[in-house]
Amino acid sequence: MTSHAARRPYLSLAPFGAAVAVAALAGGLGVAGTASEYQSLRQPPWAPPSWLFGPVWTLLYVLIAVAGWLVWRRVGWTPALTAYAVQLVLNAIWTPIFFGFGQYGLALADIIVMWLMIGVTVFLFRPVSRLAAGLLLPYWAWVTFATALNAWIWHAN
């Protein structure tokens, strides 16, 4: 196998990276200039500082992209990747709903459905690639935490 052929499978990671980057960009545009808004909200004592979200989401988006790519490489586009795409769209729209529109209740509904779709995705990924399913677990855990935070903020504000 030539070095070009050995690298070729990794080129197919690019569309997954691009899809995740679009979701991240939507989120990034949704929070541009909103740090003071976030700080002004009544928050629980366990709320993380706003600077933590960027590094956490960067790592999670890398894991999400790799997970989708691993499944696609094994079986192509299947219902598992449709669930993956749905949860990614829900991820992309949460930030504009929460920050851009200040609709904390609607954002909570979105994140609950996203949480469920991440679970469906993990369930569908597991028979195809245990590694891919495992890569989504930190994301699911963070979204669990974010759901609790969203619920608390909605209730308090």
C-alpha positions as CSV (number, residue, x, y, z in Angstrom):
1,M,0.0,0.0,0.0
2,T,1.5,3.4,-1.0
3,S,1.6,6.2,1.5
4,H,-1.0,8.1,-0.6
5,A,-3.4,5.1,-0.4
6,A,-2.8,4.8,3.3
7,R,-3.7,8.4,3.9
8,R,-6.7,8.3,1.6
9,P,-9.3,7.0,4.2
10,Y,-8.6,10.0,6.3
11,L,-9.8,12.3,3.5
12,S,-13.3,11.1,4.1
13,L,-13.1,12.5,7.6
14,A,-13.2,16.0,6.1
15,P,-17.0,16.1,5.5
16,F,-17.6,15.0,9.1
17,G,-15.3,17.7,10.3
18,A,-17.0,20.2,8.0
19,A,-20.5,19.2,9.3
20,V,-19.3,19.6,12.9
21,A,-17.6,22.9,12.0
22,V,-20.9,24.2,10.6
23,A,-22.7,23.3,13.9
24,A,-19.9,24.9,15.9
25,L,-20.0,28.0,13.7
26,A,-23.7,28.3,14.2
27,G,-23.2,28.1,17.9
28,G,-20.3,30.5,17.8
29,L,-22.3,33.1,15.9
30,G,-25.1,32.5,18.4
31,V,-22.9,33.4,21.3
32,A,-20.8,36.2,19.8
33,G,-20.9,39.1,22.3
34,T,-23.2,37.2,24.8
35,A,-20.7,36.6,27.6
36,S,-22.1,39.5,29.6
37,E,-25.6,38.3,28.9
38,Y,-24.7,34.8,30.2
39,Q,-23.0,36.4,33.3
40,S,-26.1,38.6,34.0
41,L,-28.4,35.5,34.2
42,R,-29.2,34.1,37.6
43,Q,-27.2,30.8,37.6
44,P,-26.8,27.9,39.9
45,P,-23.6,27.8,42.0
46,W,-22.4,24.9,40.0
47,A,-22.5,26.8,36.6
48,P,-19.2,26.8,34.9
49,P,-17.4,30.0,33.9
50,S,-18.2,31.1,30.4
51,W,-14.5,30.6,29.3
52,L,-14.8,26.9,29.8
53,F,-17.4,26.3,27.1
54,G,-15.1,26.9,24.2
55,P,-12.4,24.4,25.1
56,V,-15.0,21.8,26.1
57,W,-17.0,22.1,22.9
58,T,-13.8,22.1,20.8
59,L,-12.9,18.7,22.2
60,L,-16.4,17.4,22.0
61,Y,-16.8,18.4,18.3
62,V,-13.6,16.6,17.4
63,L,-15.0,13.4,19.1
64,I,-18.4,13.9,17.4
65,A,-16.7,14.2,14.0
66,V,-14.5,11.1,14.5
67,A,-17.4,9.1,15.8
68,G,-19.6,9.8,12.7
69,W,-16.7,9.1,10.4
70,L,-15.9,5.7,12.0
71,V,-19.5,4.6,11.5
72,W,-19.7,5.9,7.9
73,R,-16.4,4.1,7.0
74,R,-17.9,0.8,8.2
75,V,-21.4,0.9,6.9
76,G,-22.0,4.0,4.9
77,W,-25.0,6.2,5.4
78,T,-27.6,4.3,7.5
79,P,-30.3,5.3,10.0
80,A,-27.5,5.6,12.6
81,L,-26.0,8.5,10.6
82,T,-29.4,10.0,10.1
83,A,-29.8,10.1,13.9
84,Y,-26.3,11.6,14.1
85,A,-27.3,14.3,11.6
86,V,-30.5,15.1,13.5
87,Q,-28.7,15.5,16.8
88,L,-26.1,17.7,15.1
89,V,-28.8,20.0,13.7
90,L,-30.4,20.2,17.2
91,N,-27.0,21.0,18.6
92,A,-26.5,23.8,16.0
93,I,-29.8,25.5,16.7
94,W,-29.7,25.4,20.5
95,T,-27.3,28.3,20.9
96,P,-29.2,30.8,18.7
97,I,-32.4,29.8,20.5
98,F,-30.9,30.2,23.9
99,F,-28.6,33.2,23.4
100,G,-29.8,34.8,20.2
101,F,-33.5,34.8,21.0
102,G,-33.4,34.4,24.8
103,Q,-36.0,31.6,24.6
104,Y,-34.8,29.5,27.5
105,G,-37.9,27.3,27.5
106,L,-37.7,26.5,23.8
107,A,-33.9,25.9,24.2
108,L,-34.7,23.4,26.9
109,A,-37.1,21.6,24.7
110,D,-34.5,21.5,21.9
111,I,-31.8,20.2,24.3
112,I,-34.0,17.5,25.7
113,V,-34.7,16.2,22.2
114,M,-31.0,16.6,21.4
115,W,-30.2,14.5,24.5
116,L,-32.6,11.8,23.4
117,M,-31.2,11.8,19.8
118,I,-27.6,11.5,21.2
119,G,-28.8,8.5,23.1
120,V,-30.4,7.0,19.9
121,T,-27.2,7.7,18.1
122,V,-25.1,6.0,20.7
123,F,-27.5,3.0,20.7
124,L,-27.3,2.8,16.9
125,F,-23.6,3.3,16.7
126,R,-22.7,0.6,19.3
127,P,-23.3,-2.4,17.1
128,V,-21.3,-0.8,14.2
129,S,-18.4,0.6,16.3
130,R,-18.1,0.5,20.0
131,L,-15.4,3.1,19.7
132,A,-17.7,5.5,17.9
133,A,-20.4,5.0,20.5
134,G,-17.8,5.5,23.3
135,L,-16.6,8.7,21.7
136,L,-20.1,10.2,22.0
137,L,-20.4,9.4,25.7
138,P,-18.5,12.6,26.9
139,Y,-20.7,14.6,24.6
140,W,-23.8,13.0,26.0
141,A,-22.6,13.6,29.6
142,W,-21.9,17.3,28.8
143,V,-25.3,17.7,27.2
144,T,-26.8,16.1,30.3
145,F,-25.1,18.7,32.4
146,A,-26.1,21.5,29.9
147,T,-29.7,20.3,30.1
148,A,-29.7,20.7,33.9
149,L,-28.1,24.1,33.6
150,N,-30.6,25.2,30.9
151,A,-33.5,24.0,33.1
152,W,-32.2,25.9,36.1
153,I,-31.6,29.1,34.2
154,W,-35.1,28.9,32.6
155,H,-36.7,28.4,35.9
156,A,-34.7,31.2,37.6
157,N,-34.9,33.8,34.9
